[in-house]
Amino acid sequence: MPTRTMTDPLLLTAGQTGERLDTWLASQVEGLTRAAAQRLIVGGSVTLAGRPLPKNYRLAAGDLVTVLLPEAAPAEAVPQDIPLDIVFEDEDVIVVNKPAGLVVHPAPGHPDGTLVNALLYHCAGSLSGVGGAMRPGIVHRIDRDTSGLLAVAKNDFAHQALSAQLQDHSLHRIYEAVALGQFREDSGTVDAPIGRHPTDRKRMAVTDRNSRAAVTHYQVLRRCRGCCYICCRLETGRTHQIRVHMAYLGHPLLGDPVYGGGKAPPGLPGQCLHAAVLRFRHPRTGAPVEVSCPLPPAFQALLDRLEDQ
């Protein structure tokens, strides 16, 4: 890890006794690998009561650990010839069907091989600069293990127009998912604020502390044994919003171990969640645009098996 000016320290509280410091630290700080955590520890950037800790330190419940994280090194994404499933494209906007398992933009632990790298190659660098050098053109994001539609701006004009539609909720995003358990109602709305989990920085949670408004509308499409096939329409776009809101209702998404949905089913890298429909006004013409894409084959095969049970 290169030498850089340190930012304000992070204060993290251990929840249980016996876990190795380096392993725990990597689980607490988003994007931090265990190797990077070890480098921070060896460099004296991880302390307890002002004392540097060894990388094999075993935590005690309630330990208040101070971490000095280095500032992110300036970087720029590079074009890479990675296949894209393009659903819509013109001079202003490109909509792609992202496969599950593909990271949207470079980040710690994923410096390349991302959707952004593929877009830079396909668009010959013609992407909006509003999102910065590492997120060119990215108006909204979906999780690595979520498949489906993502709208990308090819210029700043389109980026600003699409961002405005996100703000006024006129850009509609509809997802399909498999949620555990049986919903009591066939449809409903979750209006519950989402913020960073108070003790686990890799997770989000419904909370009133340092949170933002979040609204998800859901409908049961089909009831299966032990689960439901549902669709969700986002009114807001918070990190992990559908995953958090469904878990909040007691119905975590199948294959989402972070929020209680268990291991990923065979053939899927993670949670059963697919961005199926996008509706927006074209940023230049104002004409309505609606694009959709089917469930990935592995997701559809899983759904067929569930329906046969």
C-alpha positions in Angstrom: 0.0 0.0 0.0 1.6 3.3 -1.1 2.5 5.9 1.5 -0.2 8.7 1.6 -1.6 11.2 3.9 -3.8 9.6 6.5 -7.5 10.6 6.9 -9.5 10.9 10.1 -9.3 7.6 12.0 -12.0 4.9 12.0 -13.3 3.7 15.4 -14.5 0.1 15.2 -15.9 -2.0 18.0 -15.3 -5.8 18.1 -18.5 -7.8 18.6 -17.1 -11.1 19.7 -14.0 -12.7 21.3 -11.4 -14.8 19.6 -11.4 -13.5 16.0 -8.0 -12.6 14.4 -7.5 -8.9 14.0 -6.5 -9.0 10.3 -9.5 -11.2 9.4 -11.9 -9.1 11.4 -10.6 -5.8 10.0 -11.0 -7.0 6.4 -14.6 -7.8 7.2 -15.3 -4.4 8.7 -13.8 -2.1 6.1 -15.5 -2.2 2.7 -13.1 -3.1 -0.1 -10.2 -3.9 2.3 -8.5 -7.3 1.7 -6.9 -9.3 4.4 -3.5 -8.7 2.9 -4.1 -4.9 2.9 -5.4 -5.2 6.5 -2.1 -6.9 7.5 -0.1 -4.1 5.9 -2.0 -1.5 7.9 -1.4 -3.5 11.1 2.3 -4.0 10.4 2.6 -0.3 9.6 1.2 0.7 13.0 -2.0 2.1 11.6 -4.2 -0.2 13.8 -4.2 0.5 17.5 -6.0 -0.3 20.8 -5.8 2.3 23.6 -3.0 4.0 21.6 -0.9 0.8 21.3 -0.1 -0.8 17.9 -1.5 -4.3 17.6 0.1 -7.4 16.0 -1.6 -8.9 13.0 -2.3 -12.1 14.9 -4.0 -10.3 17.8 -7.1 -12.1 19.0 -10.0 -9.7 19.7 -11.9 -9.4 22.9 -15.6 -8.4 22.7 -15.9 -4.6 23.1 -12.3 -3.8 22.0 -12.4 -0.3 20.5 -9.9 -0.4 17.6 -8.6 2.7 15.9 -7.7 2.4 12.2 -5.9 5.0 10.2 -6.9 4.4 6.5 -4.8 5.8 3.7 -6.4 8.2 1.3 -7.4 6.5 -2.0 -4.6 6.8 -4.6 -5.7 8.8 -7.7 -6.3 6.4 -10.5 -8.0 6.2 -13.9 -9.9 3.2 -15.3 -8.5 1.8 -18.5 -10.4 0.3 -21.5 -10.6 -3.5 -21.7 -12.1 -5.6 -24.4 -14.8 -7.4 -22.3 -18.0 -8.5 -24.0 -21.1 -6.4 -23.3 -24.8 -7.3 -23.6 -26.2 -4.0 -25.0 -29.9 -3.6 -24.8 -30.2 0.1 -26.0 -27.6 2.5 -27.4 -27.5 5.9 -29.1 -25.2 9.0 -29.0 -26.3 9.9 -25.4 -27.2 6.7 -23.5 -26.2 3.1 -23.4 -28.1 0.5 -21.4 -26.4 -2.8 -20.7 -27.6 -6.1 -19.2 -24.9 -6.7 -16.6 -24.2 -10.4 -15.7 -24.2 -11.4 -12.1 -20.7 -11.5 -10.7 -19.4 -8.5 -12.7 -18.3 -5.5 -10.6 -19.6 -2.1 -12.0 -16.6 0.1 -11.5 -13.0 -0.3 -10.2 -12.5 -0.3 -6.5 -10.1 -1.7 -3.9 -9.8 -5.4 -4.7 -11.2 -4.9 -8.2 -8.8 -2.6 -10.0 -9.9 -3.8 -13.5 -12.1 -6.3 -15.3 -15.2 -4.2 -14.4 -18.2 -3.0 -16.4 -16.6 0.5 -16.6 -13.4 -1.0 -18.2 -15.6 -2.7 -20.8 -17.6 0.5 -21.5 -14.5 2.6 -21.9 -13.4 0.1 -24.6 -16.8 -0.1 -26.4 -17.4 3.6 -26.3 -13.8 4.5 -27.2 -13.6 6.7 -24.0 -16.8 8.6 -24.9 -18.5 8.5 -21.5 -19.7 11.2 -19.1 -17.0 12.6 -16.7 -19.5 13.6 -14.0 -18.9 10.4 -12.0 -15.1 10.9 -12.0 -12.2 9.0 -13.5 -13.1 5.7 -11.9 -16.9 5.9 -12.5 -17.3 7.5 -16.0 -20.8 7.5 -17.2 -22.2 5.6 -14.1 -25.6 7.2 -13.2 -26.8 4.4 -10.9 -25.3 1.1 -9.8 -26.3 -2.4 -9.0 -24.5 -4.9 -6.8 -21.8 -7.2 -8.1 -24.0 -10.3 -7.7 -27.1 -8.6 -9.0 -27.8 -9.1 -12.7 -29.7 -6.8 -15.1 -30.1 -3.4 -16.6 -27.9 -0.4 -16.0 -28.2 3.0 -17.8 -24.9 4.7 -18.6 -24.4 8.3 -19.8 -22.2 9.0 -22.8 -21.8 12.7 -22.1 -22.3 15.1 -19.2 -25.6 16.5 -20.6 -27.1 13.0 -20.5 -25.7 12.3 -17.1 -27.2 15.4 -15.6 -30.6 14.7 -17.2 -30.7 11.1 -16.0 -29.5 12.1 -12.5 -32.3 14.6 -12.3 -34.8 11.8 -13.1 -33.3 9.7 -10.3 -33.9 12.6 -8.0 -37.5 13.2 -9.0 -38.2 9.5 -9.1 -39.2 9.5 -12.8 -36.5 7.0 -13.7 -38.2 3.7 -12.8 -36.2 0.6 -11.9 -38.1 -2.7 -11.5 -36.4 -5.8 -10.1 -37.3 -9.4 -9.9 -36.2 -11.5 -6.9 -36.8 -14.6 -4.9 -37.5 -13.9 -1.2 -37.6 -16.5 1.6 -40.9 -17.2 3.4 -44.4 -16.3 2.6 -45.6 -12.6 2.5 -48.9 -12.0 4.3 -50.0 -9.5 1.7 -49.7 -9.8 -2.1 -48.2 -6.2 -2.3 -47.0 -3.5 -0.1 -44.5 -0.6 0.4 -41.5 -0.5 2.7 -40.8 3.1 3.8 -37.8 2.8 6.1 -34.5 4.8 6.2 -31.3 3.0 5.4 -27.8 3.8 6.7 -24.5 2.1 7.4 -24.8 -0.8 9.9 -23.6 0.5 13.3 -21.1 -2.3 13.9 -20.5 -4.0 10.5 -19.3 -1.5 7.8 -19.9 -4.0 5.0 -23.6 -4.0 5.7 -26.4 -1.5 5.5 -29.4 -1.5 7.9 -32.8 0.1 8.6 -31.8 2.8 11.1 -32.5 6.3 12.1 -28.8 7.1 12.6 -26.9 8.8 9.7 -29.5 7.3 7.3 -31.4 8.5 4.2 -35.0 7.9 3.2 -35.7 4.7 1.3 -38.9 3.5 -0.3 -39.4 0.1 -2.0 -42.7 -1.1 -3.5 -43.1 -4.8 -3.8 -45.6 -7.3 -5.3 -45.8 -11.1 -5.1 -45.7 -12.6 -8.6 -45.8 -16.2 -7.5 -45.8 -18.2 -4.3 -43.5 -21.2 -4.2 -42.7 -23.7 -1.4 -40.8 -21.8 1.3 -40.4 -18.6 -0.8 -42.0 -16.1 -3.1 -41.1 -14.8 -6.6 -41.5 -11.0 -6.3 -41.0 -7.8 -8.2 -39.8 -4.6 -6.5 -39.9 -1.0 -7.8 -37.4 1.4 -6.3 -38.6 4.8 -5.5 -35.2 5.7 -4.0 -31.8 4.1 -4.7 -29.9 3.3 -1.5 -27.0 0.8 -1.3 -28.4 -2.7 -1.0 -31.9 -1.2 -0.7 -34.0 -4.2 -1.8 -31.9 -6.6 0.1 -32.1 -4.6 3.3 -35.8 -3.9 3.0 -36.8 -7.5 2.3 -34.7 -8.7 5.3 -36.3 -6.0 7.4 -39.7 -7.5 6.5 -38.4 -10.9 7.5 -38.0 -12.1 3.9 -34.3 -12.0 3.0 -33.4 -12.7 -0.6 -32.5 -16.3 -1.4 -28.7 -16.6 -1.7 -27.9 -13.4 0.2 -25.8 -14.5 3.2 -25.1 -10.9 4.2 -28.7 -10.3 5.1 -29.8 -13.8 6.2 -30.7 -15.4 2.9 -28.2 -18.3 3.1 -25.8 -19.6 0.5 -26.1 -18.9 -3.2 -28.1 -21.5 -5.1 -26.1 -23.6 -7.6 -25.3 -21.6 -10.8 -25.7 -18.2 -9.1 -22.9 -16.2 -7.5 -25.1 -14.6 -4.9 -28.6 -13.2 -4.2 -31.5 -13.9 -6.5 -32.0 -10.4 -7.7 -32.4 -9.2 -11.3 -32.9 -5.6 -12.6 -35.5 -6.5 -15.2 -37.0 -3.1 -16.4 -35.8 0.5 -16.8 -38.1 3.3 -17.8 -36.8 6.9 -18.3 -37.3 10.0 -20.5 -34.6 10.3 -23.2 -32.3 13.1 -22.0 -32.2 14.8 -25.3 -35.6 14.2 -26.9 -37.8 13.7 -23.8 -39.3 10.6 -25.5 -40.2 7.7 -23.1 -37.7 4.8 -23.2 -38.5 1.4 -21.7 -36.1 -1.5 -21.9 -36.3 -4.9 -20.3 -34.3 -8.1 -20.2 -35.2 -11.7 -19.2 -34.0 -13.5 -16.2 -30.5 -15.1 -16.6 -30.7 -18.8 -17.5 -29.5 -20.0 -14.1 -32.0 -17.8 -12.3 -34.9 -19.0 -14.6 -33.8 -22.6 -14.0 -33.9 -22.1 -10.3 -37.4 -20.5 -10.5 -38.6 -23.5 -12.6 -37.3 -25.9 -9.9 -39.0 -23.9 -7.2 -42.3 -23.9 -9.0 -42.2 -27.7 -9.5 -41.8 -28.3 -5.7 
